[in-house]
Amino acid sequence: MRQNIYDDEKFSKKYDELREGQKGLNANDLIEIPAFRRMMPDVKDKKILDLGCGYGESDKYYKKLGAKSVLGVDISEHMIEIANKNNKTNGVEYEVKAMEDISQIDDKFDIIISSLAFHYLKDYPQLVKDIYNLLNDNGYLVFSQEHPFTTCTKYTENVKKSHTVIDNKYFGLFSDYNRPGIRTIHWFDAEVIKYHRTFTEIINTLVQNGFTIEEIEEPVASEEAVNKNPKYINQLDRPLFLIIKAKKITKE
Ligand SMILES: C[S@@+](CC[C@H](N)C(=O)[O-])C[C@H]1O[C@@H](n2cnc3c(N)ncnc32)[C@H](O)[C@@H]1O
């Protein structure tokens, strides 16, 4: 099933408040984005495709760093509207398009990126095949997703119930890890559909479809980040994100 929850008015209002209202203090800005950007290959003169680009801030950032062009696609009209308003610049384009439909794109890219979007997609093997076909030889795929230790449990009627705090230490609710599949999470007053996959499935699907893994990171908050938002000390106990850098192996 394909869900477009970011076009749900109530949901997107709360999400916008998290990303814009708490700018610089949320886990994206403090943990995921810095780690992701550290892992990126050189973008100079590269053509980049961003899957589930959201507001597309990173697309403008990579263009500024010297990328030749960046195309950001997202299933949500709301997200693309904001991207066009805030981050469109010469050489950066945005398009409403689902990750399920990227085989329709008639172009090739040097780097394909995606931040925190793959866990919304049901058919991960098909996505990896489509990405392989869209990449130039020796191209890179860099993506982040919610950590499998976070996506696994089926008992999260409310995100906050997925962990408990004892003596300032986070204990995650870890269950159902070896039961991959759909998870319906109550988040921002909406029923959000996500998909849990084990490390085995995430990694082996890449390897079996022509990628080599160059780097994996489960980022923790830096001291500076913890100073800005002390609750992210919990990253030492309970990883939120997984980031993978994979390279397309060129067939002889
Ligand atoms: C958590 S947000 C991340 C946005 C952006 N990548 C970032 O890191 O700021 C997830 C994004 O994935 C998009 N998304 C979810 N399912 C999608 C799909 N099937 N195809 C394309 N985009 C999708 C959502 O609309 C949303 O913009």
The ligand as an SDF file (V2000), in Angstrom:
LIG
                    3D

 27 29  0  0  0  0  0  0  0  0999 V2000
   10.6230   12.1150    7.2850 C   0  0  0  0  0  0  0  0  0  0  0  0
   10.3030   12.9570    5.7910 S   0  0  0  0  0  0  0  0  0  0  0  0
   11.9610   13.2980    5.2390 C   0  0  0  0  0  0  0  0  0  0  0  0
   12.0310   14.4130    4.2410 C   0  0  0  0  0  0  0  0  0  0  0  0
   13.4510   14.7760    3.7760 C   0  0  0  0  0  0  0  0  0  0  0  0
   14.0950   13.6900    3.0680 N   0  0  0  0  0  0  0  0  0  0  0  0
   14.2820   15.1900    4.9470 C   0  0  0  0  0  0  0  0  0  0  0  0
   15.1200   14.4130    5.4140 O   0  0  0  0  0  0  0  0  0  0  0  0
   14.0900   16.2910    5.4360 O   0  0  0  0  0  0  0  0  0  0  0  0
    9.8060   11.6360    4.7240 C   0  0  0  0  0  0  0  0  0  0  0  0
    9.4660   12.0890    3.3200 C   0  0  0  0  0  0  0  0  0  0  0  0
    9.2580   10.9260    2.5050 O   0  0  0  0  0  0  0  0  0  0  0  0
    8.1700   11.2000    1.6390 C   0  0  0  0  0  0  0  0  0  0  0  0
    7.5940    9.9230    1.1760 N   0  0  0  0  0  0  0  0  0  0  0  0
    6.9400    8.9940    1.9120 C   0  0  0  0  0  0  0  0  0  0  0  0
    6.5530    7.9710    1.1360 N   0  0  0  0  0  0  0  0  0  0  0  0
    6.9880    8.2640   -0.1150 C   0  0  0  0  0  0  0  0  0  0  0  0
    6.9090    7.5820   -1.3760 C   0  0  0  0  0  0  0  0  0  0  0  0
    6.3090    6.4100   -1.4730 N   0  0  0  0  0  0  0  0  0  0  0  0
    7.4660    8.1780   -2.4450 N   0  0  0  0  0  0  0  0  0  0  0  0
    8.0960    9.3860   -2.3460 C   0  0  0  0  0  0  0  0  0  0  0  0
    8.1840   10.0780   -1.1960 N   0  0  0  0  0  0  0  0  0  0  0  0
    7.6520    9.5100   -0.0970 C   0  0  0  0  0  0  0  0  0  0  0  0
    7.2250   12.0100    2.4870 C   0  0  0  0  0  0  0  0  0  0  0  0
    6.2430   12.6960    1.7290 O   0  0  0  0  0  0  0  0  0  0  0  0
    8.1730   12.9180    3.2300 C   0  0  0  0  0  0  0  0  0  0  0  0
    8.4330   14.1130    2.5510 O   0  0  0  0  0  0  0  0  0  0  0  0
  1  2  1  0
  2  3  1  0
  2 10  1  0
  3  4  1  0
  4  5  1  0
  5  6  1  0
  5  7  1  0
  7  8  2  0
  7  9  1  0
 10 11  1  0
 11 12  1  0
 11 26  1  0
 12 13  1  0
 13 14  1  0
 13 24  1  0
 14 15  1  0
 14 23  1  0
 15 16  2  0
 16 17  1  0
 17 18  1  0
 17 23  2  0
 18 19  1  0
 18 20  2  0
 20 21  1  0
 21 22  2  0
 22 23  1  0
 24 25  1  0
 24 26  1  0
 26 27  1  0
M  CHG  2   2   1   9  -1
M  END
$$$$
